[in-house]
């Protein structure tokens, strides 16, 4: 069974540009989560999508946005890139309303570098 | 808001036991997790525990939960060099909000 896949693996942009990151969840999973892992800062929750709807949002500015498609894949868009947006962006998926809490399965991430 | 804290670094010798500690602030935390991140990789779920449990054992891993003190620990028995990684503690509640992660503990295993 394929795990969570993210693309691209690496992305290099300059300040002011826009970045689009993509995520395909595990087959059968309807929830997708996005986290930012900046150097030394641990994982910061960005966005949670479930069944095509945005369910929750972390403490990030509106230039971080995303969407979930009917096939449950997801995009994360970052507009007006800033140097401090440089980080590893991790996508995770889980099945809907798991009876034993939310077990998230992570992809390997997209390393975004803003120059 | 919710907060999860971990020590940043732990160094042990191969064959010894490792104990990684975590504290959390949210008293409504219902599910607590341990994830492992190897260099250049995403996070791998190691184990999890419900808040109504005190202990869970899974092969070399033992999770202890002190709900009164909001303290969670992960013990790795017979630590191997392949266990070198960053270990994240995470928590959530029954409201199904996203997991809140600690900053991670880097475990270094010396041969």
HADDOCK unambig.tbl for C-alpha pairs under 7 A between the chains (distance, minus, plus):
assign (segid A and resid 41 and name CA) (segid B and resid 103 and name CA) 6.22 0.50 0.50
assign (segid A and resid 42 and name CA) (segid B and resid 102 and name CA) 6.56 0.50 0.50
assign (segid A and resid 42 and name CA) (segid B and resid 103 and name CA) 4.04 0.50 0.50
assign (segid A and resid 42 and name CA) (segid B and resid 104 and name CA) 6.28 0.50 0.50
assign (segid A and resid 43 and name CA) (segid B and resid 101 and name CA) 6.07 0.50 0.50
assign (segid A and resid 43 and name CA) (segid B and resid 103 and name CA) 6.73 0.50 0.50
assign (segid A and resid 48 and name CA) (segid B and resid 98 and name CA) 6.99 0.50 0.50
assign (segid A and resid 90 and name CA) (segid B and resid 42 and name CA) 6.91 0.50 0.50
assign (segid A and resid 101 and name CA) (segid B and resid 31 and name CA) 6.11 0.50 0.50
assign (segid A and resid 105 and name CA) (segid B and resid 44 and name CA) 6.89 0.50 0.50
assign (segid A and resid 105 and name CA) (segid B and resid 45 and name CA) 6.95 0.50 0.50
assign (segid A and resid 106 and name CA) (segid B and resid 42 and name CA) 5.61 0.50 0.50
assign (segid A and resid 106 and name CA) (segid B and resid 43 and name CA) 5.50 0.50 0.50
assign (segid A and resid 106 and name CA) (segid B and resid 44 and name CA) 6.76 0.50 0.50
assign (segid A and resid 107 and name CA) (segid B and resid 42 and name CA) 5.32 0.50 0.50
assign (segid A and resid 108 and name CA) (segid B and resid 41 and name CA) 4.73 0.50 0.50
assign (segid A and resid 108 and name CA) (segid B and resid 42 and name CA) 3.97 0.50 0.50
assign (segid A and resid 109 and name CA) (segid B and resid 42 and name CA) 6.07 0.50 0.50
